[in-house]
Amino acid sequence: DREVKAMNKEKFTKKTVGFYLALGAAVVALVGLIMFAVYNGQGGEKNAWVVVTLLLGIAIELVLFFYDGKFGDLIAAVPSILFAVAMCLTIKGGYGNIADHIEGDIVMWGKWQLAGLNIAMAVTLIVAIIASVVSCFVKREKE
C-alpha cells in the first residue's frame, strides 16, 4: 500500500501542464455528459453516440495518465476528435430548440425551453475540445 502511494506520488510529480490540460478536458467533458443527461431528462433528443463518444474520450484521457509511450502523442489526439463529434451531435440534436427560441419562443421544431441547455452543452464541449487539442502539443511528463 505504501509502495503504491509512493508510485502514484512520483507519477504526479513527473506530470506537466499538458497532463493537467488533458485531465481538465476530461473533467469538463464529464460536466458536458452530466448536462446531456439533464437535457435528456427534460425531453431533449436522446442520442447514445453522445454518451459513447464522451465516455470513450474521458477514458482515453485517463489512460494517458499511465501510458506515455511511443504512441502517446497519437492517442492524445483521439479524445479531441471524440469530444468534437459529441459536440456536433448535441448541436444537431438541439438546433430546432435554438431556432424556436430565436423565433420568439414558439414550438415548431423543438422545445425552446431547452435552447439555453443546448448552447451551454456546446460551449462546455468547445472548452473540452480546446483543452484537449492544446494538451496534444505540450509534453505530458517531464523527462
N, C-alpha and C positions, 0 to 999 in steps of 0.2 A: 504494500500500500504506500509506503514511504517512497519507494523507488518510482512508482507511477506518478506521484505528486512531483517528485524532483524532475522526472522526464517531461511532464506537462509544463512545469515552470520554465524549464530550459527551452522547450519548444516555443513558448510565448515570448521569451526574451530575444529569440532569434528573428521574430517577425518584424516586418517593416510596414510602412504606410500602405503599401499595395495590399497586404493581407487584410489590414483593418478596413480598407475601402471595400474589398470583396465581402468581408463579414458584414459591413454596413449595408451593402447591396442586398445581401441575403435577409437581413433584418427588415429592410424597407419592403422587399418583395413579400415577406411574411405578413407585414401590415397590409399590403395590397391583397393578399389572399384572404385575410380576415375581412377586409372591406368587400371583397367579392362574395363572401359567404353572407354578409349582411345584405348586400344587394340582391342575392338570390332569395333570401328570406322575405324581402319586401316585394317580391314578384318580378324581379328582373330576369332577363334572359339567362337561362341555365346553359352553361357550356362546360362540359367536362374537360375539354382541352385546355382551358384556362387554368384549372386546378392542376392538371398533369404537368403543364409546362412550368408553372410556378414552383411546384414541389420538386420537380427534377432540377430546375435551376438552383434552388436553395440547397438541395442535396449535393450537387456538384461543387458549389461554393464551399460547403462544409468539408467535403472530401479533400479539397485542396489544402486544408489545414494539415493533413497528414502526408499528402503527396506533393512534392515539388520537384519531381524528377524530369526526365528528358522531355516528356510530352506535357508538362505542367502548363507551359505558356499556351499551347494549342487548346488544351482542355479549358483553360481560364476564359477563352472566348465564347464557349458554348452557353454559359448562363446568360450572357448579354443577348444572344440570339433568342434564347428561350423566353427571357423577360420581354423582349420586343414582340415576339409572337403573341404572348399573353396580352400585352397592351393593345395590339391591333385587334385581337379578338374581343376585348372588352369595349373598345370603341365601336367595332362593327355591331356588337350587340346592343349598344346604347345610343346610336346616332338618332334613332327615332325618338327617344326620350328627350335628347338635347334639342332636336328640331321642334318638337311640340312645345318645349319651354320657350324657345326663341320666338315662336309664332304667337305667343301670348297665352301660355298655359292651357292649350287645347288638348284634346285627346283624339289624335288621328293616327299616329304611327306607334306610339308607345305610351309610357307613363311619365308625364312631365315632371312629376314629383321626384323621380329618380335621376334627373339630369345632373344635379349637384354631385351625387354619388358617382355617376359616370365620369364626370370631369375630375373629381378627386382621385378616383382609381387611376385614370390616365396620367395625371400629374405624379402620383406616387410611383407608378411603374416607370415613368420617364426618369425620375430620380434614381431608381434602382438600376436602370439601363446605363445612365451616365456613370454612376459609381462603379459599376461592373466593367464598363469599357475602359475607364481610366485605370482601374486596377490591372488591366491586361498589359499596360505599358510601363508599369512600375514593378520592381522586384518585390516578391513577397517574403523573402528571407534574406537575412544578412549572410554574407559569405564568410 
